[in-house]
Amino acid sequence: MAVKHKVKRFAPKLHIRKGDQVVVLAGDDKGKTGQVLQVLPGKNRAIVEGVNIVKKHVKATQNEEGGIQEMEATIHLSNLAVVDPKTGEATRVGRRNENGESVRYSKKTGNIIK
C-alpha cells in the first residue's frame, strides 16, 4: 500500500496584500470597503476590517469572561478588489518592473499602488 504524501505548493503572488484598502464585490457585504488585516495565501482568503462580521460563542476562562463576541471572518479573495488610491473606485491590479523592482499598479489609472 503506497503512502500518499502531501505536496507542498508555493502560494501564488496575490494581488491583495495586508494593509490594502479593498471593496467587497459579492456577498452580503457587497459594496463595503475596509482595510485588509490579514491574508491567508494557502486558502486564498483574507480578513477585512468591518466586513463579514460573525458572532462567536466564547467559553469563560479564569482570565476572560465568556459570552458572544463579534469578529471578522475570512472572505475569499475573488470577492475583493483593490481600491484605486486616486479615484477611490475598485480596480484590477497589474505588475510591472520599475528600476529593477516589481511594483503593483492600477489597471484603470496606471498609478502605482504602494
GITA-V927828 format. One record per residue. N is the residue number from 1. RES is the residue in three letters. PHI is phi in whole degrees, -180 to 180 (none if undefined). BURIAL is I if it has 24 or more other C-alpha atoms within 12 Angstrom, else O. Layout:
N,RES,PHI,BURIAL
N,RES,PHI,BURIAL
This chain:
1,MET,none,O
2,ALA,-80,O
3,VAL,-93,O
4,LYS,-89,O
5,HIS,-101,O
6,LYS,-75,O
7,VAL,-88,O
8,LYS,-82,O
9,ARG,-104,O
10,PHE,-81,O
11,ALA,-71,O
12,PRO,-71,O
13,LYS,-70,O
14,LEU,-94,I
15,HIS,-86,I
16,ILE,-115,I
17,ARG,-124,I
18,LYS,-61,O
19,GLY,96,O
20,ASP,-69,I
21,GLN,-91,I
22,VAL,-128,I
23,VAL,-121,I
24,VAL,-86,I
25,LEU,-94,I
26,ALA,-149,O
27,GLY,106,O
28,ASP,-64,O
29,ASP,-99,O
30,LYS,-55,O
31,GLY,96,O
32,LYS,-75,I
33,THR,-119,I
34,GLY,-172,I
35,GLN,-96,I
36,VAL,-75,I
37,LEU,-90,I
38,GLN,-156,I
39,VAL,-118,I
40,LEU,-111,I
41,PRO,-65,O
42,GLY,-67,O
43,LYS,-107,O
44,ASN,56,O
45,ARG,-134,I
46,ALA,-144,I
47,ILE,-107,I
48,VAL,-115,I
49,GLU,-63,I
50,GLY,78,I
51,VAL,-122,I
52,ASN,59,I
53,ILE,-77,O
54,VAL,-125,O
55,LYS,-104,O
56,LYS,-121,O
57,HIS,-85,O
58,VAL,-113,O
59,LYS,-79,O
60,ALA,-70,O
61,THR,-121,O
62,GLN,-66,O
63,ASN,-94,O
64,GLU,-123,O
65,GLU,-79,O
66,GLY,-87,O
67,GLY,144,O
68,ILE,-106,O
69,GLN,-109,O
70,GLU,-100,O
71,MET,-149,O
72,GLU,-82,O
73,ALA,-101,I
74,THR,-73,I
75,ILE,-136,I
76,HIS,-68,I
77,LEU,-63,I
78,SER,-69,O
79,ASN,-95,I
80,LEU,-122,I
81,ALA,-136,I
82,VAL,-71,I
83,VAL,-87,I
84,ASP,-65,I
85,PRO,-65,O
86,LYS,-86,O
87,THR,-95,O
88,GLY,82,O
89,GLU,-105,O
90,ALA,-68,I
91,THR,-146,I
92,ARG,-85,I
93,VAL,-115,I
94,GLY,-119,O
95,ARG,-127,O
96,ARG,-150,O
97,ASN,-91,O
98,GLU,-135,O
99,ASN,57,O
100,GLY,79,O
101,GLU,-116,O
102,SER,-82,O
103,VAL,-121,O
104,ARG,-92,I
105,TYR,-139,I
106,SER,-78,I
107,LYS,-72,O
108,LYS,-77,O
109,THR,-111,O
110,GLY,85,O
111,ASN,-72,O
112,ILE,-76,I
113,ILE,-101,I
114,LYS,-15,O
